[in-house]
Amino acid sequence: MTTSSTPGLARFNTLAAGEAAAALHEVCASAEWGRTVLAHRPYSTTEALFTASDAAMAQLTAEDLAEAMAGHPPIGRPKLGDPASAREQRGMAGASEELRTEMLELNLAYQERFGHVFLICATGATGEQMRDAVKSRIGNPPEQEREIVRTELGKINRIRLTHLVQDLPEQGA
């Protein structure tokens, strides 16, 4: 757990509001989450940023969660040209055609049941683990699934925020 400030965090804290909002939108597509996290700058530590992110995620309405989920592609089909999406879904990169087909079918069934993509923090997960997760979650009641999605989004946001404050380029570079 990172508890100190980083040069990337310092740069994030000093970005113009519009630039910071755009960077946060790349982390999470929920405008409300982004506004809430932005409103608490500056952050003294990355842990403080994570805490604000978690608090903002906890407050999102069902509509805000839907907006956040809309920013995520289905498992097995990362966004073209999006290195974060490709990195996060690396576990599907070497999947067999059979597993890819099964994931497509499961994604469609899940989306039909819940009205949104299956969302999981895929970083470090194998294709088989993701398949097993969708199989185990597809029978959940919608309210339970919404809270699982909220938790998964929180995990994804923390990973993406970590990359943001590590990778943020120098001002004027």
C-alpha positions as CSV (number, residue, x, y, z in Angstrom):
1,M,0.0,0.0,0.0
2,T,1.4,3.3,-1.0
3,T,1.2,5.9,1.7
4,S,3.7,8.6,0.5
5,S,3.4,11.3,-2.1
6,T,4.8,10.7,-5.6
7,P,5.9,13.1,-8.3
8,G,2.9,11.9,-10.3
9,L,0.6,12.7,-7.5
10,A,2.1,16.1,-7.1
11,R,1.6,16.7,-10.8
12,F,-2.0,15.5,-10.6
13,N,-2.7,17.9,-7.7
14,T,-1.5,20.8,-9.8
15,L,-3.2,20.0,-13.1
16,A,-5.7,22.5,-14.4
17,A,-9.2,21.3,-13.4
18,G,-10.1,20.4,-16.9
19,E,-7.0,18.3,-17.4
20,A,-7.5,16.6,-14.1
21,A,-11.1,15.9,-14.9
22,A,-10.1,14.4,-18.2
23,A,-7.5,12.2,-16.5
24,L,-10.0,11.0,-13.9
25,H,-12.5,10.3,-16.7
26,E,-9.9,7.8,-18.1
27,V,-9.9,6.1,-14.7
28,C,-13.7,6.0,-14.3
29,A,-16.4,7.1,-16.7
30,S,-18.8,8.3,-14.0
31,A,-18.9,12.0,-14.1
32,E,-20.1,12.2,-10.5
33,W,-17.2,10.0,-9.3
34,G,-14.8,12.3,-11.2
35,R,-16.3,15.5,-9.8
36,T,-16.1,14.1,-6.2
37,V,-12.5,13.0,-6.5
38,L,-11.5,16.3,-8.2
39,A,-13.2,18.3,-5.5
40,H,-10.9,16.9,-2.8
41,R,-7.6,17.9,-4.3
42,P,-4.9,18.3,-3.3
43,Y,-4.1,14.8,-2.0
44,S,-1.2,14.5,0.4
45,T,-0.7,10.8,-0.3
46,T,-1.9,8.2,-2.8
47,E,-3.7,6.5,0.1
48,A,-5.7,9.7,0.6
49,L,-6.5,9.6,-3.1
50,F,-7.6,6.0,-2.8
51,T,-9.8,6.8,0.2
52,A,-11.5,9.6,-1.7
53,S,-12.0,7.3,-4.7
54,D,-13.6,4.6,-2.4
55,A,-15.8,7.1,-0.7
56,A,-16.9,8.6,-4.1
57,M,-17.6,5.0,-5.4
58,A,-19.7,4.2,-2.3
59,Q,-22.0,7.2,-2.9
60,L,-22.7,6.5,-6.6
61,T,-26.3,6.0,-7.5
62,A,-27.5,3.2,-9.8
63,E,-27.4,5.7,-12.7
64,D,-23.9,6.8,-11.8
65,L,-22.8,3.1,-11.7
66,A,-24.3,2.5,-15.1
67,E,-22.4,5.5,-16.5
68,A,-19.2,4.0,-14.9
69,M,-19.8,0.6,-16.4
70,A,-20.5,2.0,-19.8
71,G,-16.8,2.9,-20.0
72,H,-15.8,-0.7,-19.8
73,P,-15.7,-3.1,-22.8
74,P,-16.8,-6.7,-22.4
75,I,-14.3,-9.2,-21.1
76,G,-12.4,-10.7,-24.0
77,R,-12.9,-7.6,-26.2
78,P,-10.6,-4.8,-24.8
79,K,-11.0,-1.4,-26.3
80,L,-8.8,-1.0,-29.4
81,G,-5.9,1.4,-28.9
82,D,-6.5,1.5,-25.1
83,P,-3.4,0.2,-23.3
84,A,-5.2,0.1,-19.9
85,S,-8.0,-2.1,-21.3
86,A,-5.5,-4.4,-23.0
87,R,-3.4,-4.6,-19.8
88,E,-6.4,-5.2,-17.6
89,Q,-7.7,-8.0,-19.8
90,R,-4.3,-9.7,-20.4
91,G,-5.7,-12.9,-18.9
92,M,-7.8,-13.4,-22.0
93,A,-5.0,-12.7,-24.5
94,G,-3.9,-16.4,-24.7
95,A,-7.3,-17.9,-24.3
96,S,-8.4,-20.7,-26.6
97,E,-11.1,-20.0,-29.2
98,E,-13.4,-22.3,-27.2
99,L,-12.9,-20.1,-24.0
100,R,-13.4,-16.9,-26.1
101,T,-16.6,-18.2,-27.5
102,E,-17.8,-19.3,-24.1
103,M,-17.0,-15.8,-22.7
104,L,-18.9,-14.1,-25.5
105,E,-22.0,-16.3,-24.8
106,L,-21.7,-15.7,-21.1
107,N,-21.2,-11.9,-21.6
108,L,-24.3,-11.8,-23.7
109,A,-26.4,-13.8,-21.2
110,Y,-25.1,-11.6,-18.3
111,Q,-25.9,-8.4,-20.3
112,E,-29.4,-9.6,-21.1
113,R,-30.0,-10.4,-17.4
114,F,-28.6,-7.3,-15.9
115,G,-28.6,-4.7,-18.7
116,H,-24.8,-4.0,-18.6
117,V,-21.5,-5.6,-19.3
118,F,-20.1,-8.2,-16.9
119,L,-17.6,-6.2,-14.8
120,I,-14.7,-7.7,-12.9
121,C,-11.3,-6.5,-11.9
122,A,-9.6,-8.6,-14.5
123,T,-6.0,-7.5,-13.6
124,G,-4.1,-10.7,-12.8
125,A,-7.1,-13.0,-13.5
126,T,-6.9,-15.8,-16.0
127,G,-9.5,-16.3,-18.7
128,E,-10.8,-19.4,-16.8
129,Q,-11.1,-17.4,-13.5
130,M,-13.1,-14.7,-15.4
131,R,-15.3,-17.3,-16.9
132,D,-15.9,-18.9,-13.5
133,A,-16.7,-15.5,-12.0
134,V,-19.4,-14.7,-14.6
135,K,-20.9,-18.2,-14.2
136,S,-21.1,-17.8,-10.4
137,R,-22.5,-14.2,-10.6
138,I,-25.1,-14.6,-13.3
139,G,-27.6,-16.0,-10.9
140,N,-27.2,-13.2,-8.3
141,P,-30.2,-10.9,-7.5
142,P,-29.7,-7.5,-9.3
143,E,-29.2,-5.6,-6.0
144,Q,-26.4,-8.0,-4.9
145,E,-24.8,-7.9,-8.4
146,R,-24.9,-4.1,-8.3
147,E,-22.9,-4.0,-5.1
148,I,-20.4,-6.6,-6.4
149,V,-20.0,-4.4,-9.5
150,R,-19.4,-1.4,-7.2
151,T,-16.7,-3.3,-5.4
152,E,-15.1,-4.4,-8.7
153,L,-15.1,-0.8,-10.0
154,G,-13.4,0.4,-6.8
155,K,-10.6,-2.2,-7.3
156,I,-10.2,-1.1,-11.0
157,N,-10.2,2.6,-10.0
158,R,-7.4,2.0,-7.5
159,I,-5.3,0.2,-10.1
160,R,-5.9,2.9,-12.7
161,L,-5.3,5.7,-10.1
162,T,-2.0,4.0,-9.3
163,H,-1.0,4.1,-12.9
164,L,-2.2,7.7,-13.2
165,V,0.0,9.0,-10.4
166,Q,3.0,6.9,-11.5
167,D,2.8,7.6,-15.2
168,L,1.6,11.2,-15.3
169,P,4.0,13.1,-17.6
170,E,5.9,16.1,-16.4
171,Q,4.2,19.4,-17.1
172,G,5.3,20.8,-20.4
173,A,7.0,17.5,-21.4
